[in-house]
Amino acid sequence: MAHTVTLLTREGCGSCVRVHGQLLPLCEGAGARLEVTDVDRADDPDLAAEYGDRLPVVLVDGAEHSCWEVDDDELLATLAGPDPFAGWD
């Protein structure tokens, strides 16, 4: 199963740019699809309300995986799993 990694961003967010650059090779190497969503321009206004003050946020298969910082090894382990990521217990 190919995982989908979604990076939630906002225009002008330097950390978002840094994390995007970090995610590109990780997703490519793991065969995951990377999507980028600007919370201020998304069709879902609740995204900005829910995530806007703690960007960047990384979702895997729609569940929150990490916020502000991404641990490469942790993300790669998640992406190596066969099942959809359901979030942390």
Secondary structure, DSSP 8 states (H G I E B T S, - for coil): ---EEEEEE-TT-HHHHHHHHHHHHHHHHHT-EEEEEETTTSS-THHHHHHTTS--EEEETTEEEEES---HHHHHHHHHSSS------
